[in-house]
Amino acid sequence: MDTPNYQPSNERYSRMDYRYCGKSGLQLSPITLGLWHNFGSNDDFGLATRMITYAFDHGITHFDLANNYGPVPGSAETNFGRIVKSHLRAYRDELIISTKAGHEMWPGPYGGNSSRKNLMASIDQSLRRTGLDYFDIFYSHRYDGVTPVEETVQALIDIVKQGKALYAGISKYPPPQARQAYEMMQAAGVPCRVSQYRYNLFERSAGKENLPLAAAYGSGFVAFSPLAQGLLTDKYLNGIPPHSRAAGASIFLNREQVTPEKVETARQLDRIARQRGQTLAQMALAWILRDQRVTSVIIGASSVGQIAENIEALNSPALSEEELNRIEQLLP
């Protein structure tokens, strides 16, 4: 049902400095709201609506989905489509909406790989679930290790040429396959404009190879899991809370990953952040965004307050050389 009374803040674009996505005219908010968790059919739809409208009111225009986000898989797209219809339909052209395909989504041999069959079926399903006419960005969610890169990339090229997406991207591709994808897409006149990788203070490998490679081919870089599933927040500084992700049966963060060494490192990083007048999460985001080759970081949120805290990271002073050296000495 439409909610015509919703009016976004008139100040939303004065609150955010946007970054160009590689060598393109596409600009992204440096903070992206990811719908990986807390936007599915098992979650509070009213809260999801408040988080999305708060984000938009404060200049976040980029919303990141995938076909399997939920739970139940597909339900995050369905719920997001409902919110766009009821609150944001008049502002569709101000939004950058991305989705992905390539992880397990439906039974059988074509339901979770990088084949043309999977990508073509997936984008049609995603368009139906969201009720959108097109996506701004459509990603191959992963290189599956079997499907030839040429097959996957040709599907992405065709999706853009068919008007189902405006831009194509890749996620989690190893450097050799990423290079192959960049070159093939460039030759076809549909250059890869967005590359998405896990990147944070604890997991920095993407910054050594994937980030420079993306920049060399004119692709923007979007970092996911910038807070290491909560390890780079104050949540685990004093152990594992009873209702946290690590305390449950999450496949994304388990007790074994919350090691004493990581907790101690997080505590010391937190001390540096506090000396800067920041939370650990804010400093972790600022550390990633200090590199202008990074277009945006994808945050997850379970409350409006978390979004507000993360946006505030954009107002922090630049990390000094001395602070960067102190941070570097703490990390393996």
C-alpha positions in Angstrom: 0.0 0.0 0.0 1.3 3.4 -0.9 2.4 5.8 1.9 2.2 9.3 0.2 2.9 11.1 3.4 6.6 10.1 3.4 8.8 13.0 2.4 12.5 12.5 2.5 14.7 15.1 4.1 15.5 18.1 1.9 19.0 18.1 3.3 19.8 14.6 2.3 22.3 15.5 -0.4 24.1 18.1 1.7 25.0 15.4 4.2 27.0 13.2 1.9 30.0 13.6 -0.4 29.6 11.1 -3.2 32.4 9.2 -5.0 32.7 8.4 -8.6 32.7 4.7 -9.3 35.9 4.0 -11.2 36.1 5.7 -14.6 32.4 6.3 -14.9 29.7 8.9 -14.3 28.1 6.7 -11.6 28.4 8.1 -8.1 27.8 6.1 -5.0 27.3 7.2 -1.4 30.5 6.2 0.5 28.2 4.3 2.9 26.0 1.7 1.3 23.2 0.0 3.2 23.4 -3.8 2.7 20.3 -6.0 3.1 22.2 -9.2 3.8 20.7 -9.5 7.3 17.7 -8.1 9.1 15.5 -7.4 6.0 14.1 -10.9 5.4 10.7 -12.5 6.0 11.8 -13.5 9.6 12.6 -9.8 10.5 10.7 -6.8 11.6 9.3 -5.2 8.5 8.5 -1.9 10.2 12.1 -1.6 11.5 13.4 -2.5 8.0 11.3 0.3 6.6 12.6 2.8 9.2 16.2 1.9 8.5 15.9 2.3 4.8 14.1 5.6 5.0 16.5 6.9 7.6 19.4 5.9 5.3 17.9 7.7 2.4 17.1 10.8 4.5 20.8 11.0 5.4 22.1 10.7 1.8 22.6 7.0 1.4 21.4 6.2 -2.1 23.0 2.8 -2.7 21.2 -0.3 -1.4 22.8 -3.6 -1.9 20.9 -6.9 -2.3 21.4 -10.4 -3.6 18.9 -13.0 -4.8 19.6 -15.3 -1.8 19.4 -12.6 0.9 16.8 -13.3 3.6 16.1 -15.5 5.3 14.1 -17.0 3.5 16.2 -16.6 0.3 14.6 -14.0 -1.9 12.6 -12.3 0.9 15.0 -9.3 1.3 14.4 -8.4 -2.4 10.6 -8.9 -1.9 10.6 -6.7 1.2 12.8 -4.0 -0.3 10.5 -3.9 -3.3 7.5 -3.4 -1.0 9.3 -0.5 0.7 10.2 1.1 -2.6 6.6 0.9 -3.7 5.2 2.3 -0.5 7.8 5.0 0.3 10.4 5.5 -2.4 8.7 5.0 -5.8 8.7 8.7 -6.6 12.5 8.7 -5.9 13.5 5.7 -7.9 15.7 7.7 -10.2 17.7 8.9 -7.2 18.5 5.3 -6.0 21.2 2.9 -6.9 19.9 -0.6 -6.4 22.2 -3.5 -6.8 21.6 -7.3 -6.7 23.7 -10.4 -7.4 23.4 -14.0 -8.4 25.7 -17.0 -8.1 25.2 -18.6 -4.7 22.8 -21.3 -3.9 19.2 -20.2 -4.5 17.1 -23.0 -5.8 17.4 -26.8 -6.1 19.2 -28.5 -9.0 22.4 -28.0 -11.0 21.5 -24.4 -12.2 20.4 -22.9 -8.9 23.7 -21.7 -7.5 26.5 -21.3 -10.0 27.9 -18.8 -12.4 26.3 -20.2 -15.5 24.4 -18.2 -18.1 21.4 -20.2 -17.2 21.7 -19.1 -13.5 22.3 -15.4 -14.1 19.6 -15.0 -16.7 17.0 -16.8 -14.6 18.1 -15.0 -11.5 17.8 -11.5 -12.8 14.3 -12.1 -14.1 13.3 -13.6 -10.7 14.9 -10.6 -8.9 13.1 -8.1 -11.0 9.8 -9.8 -10.3 10.5 -10.0 -6.5 11.4 -6.3 -6.3 8.8 -5.1 -8.8 11.6 -3.0 -10.5 12.0 -2.4 -14.2 15.8 -2.6 -14.0 18.7 -2.8 -11.6 21.3 -0.1 -11.5 24.0 -2.7 -10.8 23.9 -6.5 -11.4 26.8 -8.6 -10.1 28.1 -12.1 -10.7 28.3 -12.9 -7.0 31.3 -15.2 -7.3 33.5 -17.2 -9.6 32.4 -20.7 -9.1 35.6 -22.4 -10.2 33.9 -24.4 -13.0 31.9 -22.1 -15.3 34.2 -20.5 -17.9 34.6 -16.8 -17.2 33.7 -16.1 -20.8 30.2 -17.6 -20.3 29.5 -15.7 -17.1 30.8 -12.4 -18.5 28.9 -12.7 -21.7 25.7 -13.1 -19.7 26.5 -9.9 -17.8 27.2 -8.1 -21.1 23.9 -9.3 -22.5 22.0 -8.3 -19.3 23.2 -4.8 -19.7 22.5 -4.7 -23.4 19.0 -6.0 -22.7 18.4 -3.1 -20.3 17.9 -5.3 -17.3 20.8 -3.5 -15.6 22.6 -0.3 -16.2 26.0 -1.5 -15.0 27.6 -4.9 -14.5 29.9 -5.9 -11.7 31.9 -8.8 -10.2 32.2 -10.0 -6.6 34.9 -12.1 -5.0 36.7 -13.0 -8.3 40.3 -14.1 -7.9 42.7 -11.7 -9.6 43.4 -13.9 -12.8 39.6 -14.3 -13.4 38.9 -10.7 -12.5 41.5 -9.5 -15.1 39.9 -11.8 -17.7 36.5 -10.4 -16.9 37.7 -6.8 -17.1 39.3 -7.3 -20.4 36.4 -9.1 -22.0 33.8 -6.6 -20.8 36.0 -3.7 -21.9 36.3 -5.2 -25.4 32.5 -5.6 -25.6 31.9 -1.9 -24.7 30.3 -2.8 -21.4 33.2 -2.2 -18.9 33.0 -3.6 -15.4 32.3 -0.5 -13.3 32.0 -2.1 -9.8 34.1 -4.8 -8.0 33.0 -6.0 -4.6 35.3 -7.7 -2.1 35.6 -8.5 1.6 37.9 -5.9 3.1 38.5 -4.7 6.6 41.3 -4.2 9.2 41.4 -8.0 9.9 41.1 -9.1 6.3 43.3 -6.9 4.1 44.3 -9.2 1.2 41.9 -7.5 -1.2 43.7 -4.2 -0.7 46.9 -5.7 -2.0 45.8 -7.1 -5.3 42.1 -6.8 -6.1 41.9 -3.1 -5.3 44.8 -2.0 -7.5 43.6 -4.3 -10.3 40.1 -2.9 -10.2 41.5 0.7 -10.3 43.8 -0.2 -13.2 40.8 -1.3 -15.2 38.6 1.7 -14.2 36.4 -0.3 -11.9 35.0 1.1 -8.7 35.7 -0.9 -5.5 33.0 -1.6 -2.9 34.1 -3.2 0.4 31.7 -5.6 2.2 32.1 -6.9 5.8 34.0 -3.7 6.7 33.4 -4.4 10.4 34.4 -8.1 10.2 30.9 -9.3 11.2 31.0 -7.3 14.3 34.5 -8.0 15.5 35.5 -4.4 14.7 32.8 -3.0 16.9 32.5 -2.8 20.7 30.3 -5.9 20.7 33.0 -8.5 21.4 35.5 -6.4 23.4 34.4 -8.2 26.6 33.7 -11.7 25.3 30.8 -13.2 23.3 27.4 -11.7 24.3 24.6 -14.3 24.7 22.5 -13.0 21.7 25.3 -12.2 19.3 25.9 -13.7 16.0 28.9 -15.7 17.3 26.8 -17.1 20.1 24.3 -18.6 17.7 24.5 -20.9 14.8 25.7 -18.3 12.2 27.8 -19.6 9.4 29.3 -16.1 9.0 30.8 -15.8 12.5 31.4 -18.5 15.0 33.0 -18.8 18.4 36.2 -20.1 17.0 36.7 -16.9 15.0 36.4 -14.7 18.1 39.9 -15.6 19.2 41.6 -14.1 22.3 44.2 -12.5 19.9 41.6 -10.8 17.8 39.7 -9.6 20.9 42.9 -8.1 22.3 43.7 -6.5 19.0 40.2 -5.0 18.8 40.6 -3.7 22.3 43.8 -1.9 21.4 42.3 -0.5 18.2 39.3 0.7 20.3 41.8 2.7 22.5 43.1 4.4 19.4 39.6 5.1 18.2 38.5 6.5 21.6 41.6 8.8 21.6 40.2 10.1 18.2 36.8 10.7 19.7 35.3 7.8 17.7 33.9 4.3 18.2 35.9 1.4 16.9 33.4 0.9 14.1 33.7 4.4 13.0 37.5 4.2 12.8 37.3 0.9 11.0 35.2 2.5 8.3 37.4 5.6 8.1 40.4 3.3 7.7 38.9 1.8 4.6 37.5 5.0 3.1 40.9 6.8 3.5 41.8 5.3 0.2 40.1 7.2 -2.6 40.1 4.1 -4.9 37.4 2.7 -2.5 34.0 3.9 -3.7 31.9 2.7 -0.9 31.6 0.4 2.1 28.6 -1.8 2.7 27.3 -1.7 6.2 24.8 -4.0 7.8 22.5 -2.7 10.5 20.0 -4.0 13.0 18.9 -0.5 14.2 18.6 3.1 13.0 21.2 3.9 15.7 23.8 1.7 14.0 23.3 3.5 10.7 23.6 6.9 12.4 26.8 5.8 14.1 28.3 4.6 10.8 27.4 7.7 8.9 29.1 9.8 11.5 32.4 8.1 10.5 32.3 10.3 7.4 32.7 13.4 9.7 35.9 12.2 11.4 39.3 13.8 10.9 41.7 12.0 8.5 43.8 9.3 10.1 47.3 10.7 10.7 50.5 8.9 9.7 51.2 8.3 13.4 47.7 6.7 13.9 48.1 4.6 10.8 51.5 3.4 12.0 50.0 2.5 15.4 47.2 0.6 13.7 49.6 -1.2 11.4 51.7 -2.4 14.3 48.7 -4.1 15.9 47.8 -6.1 12.8 49.4 -9.3 11.6 
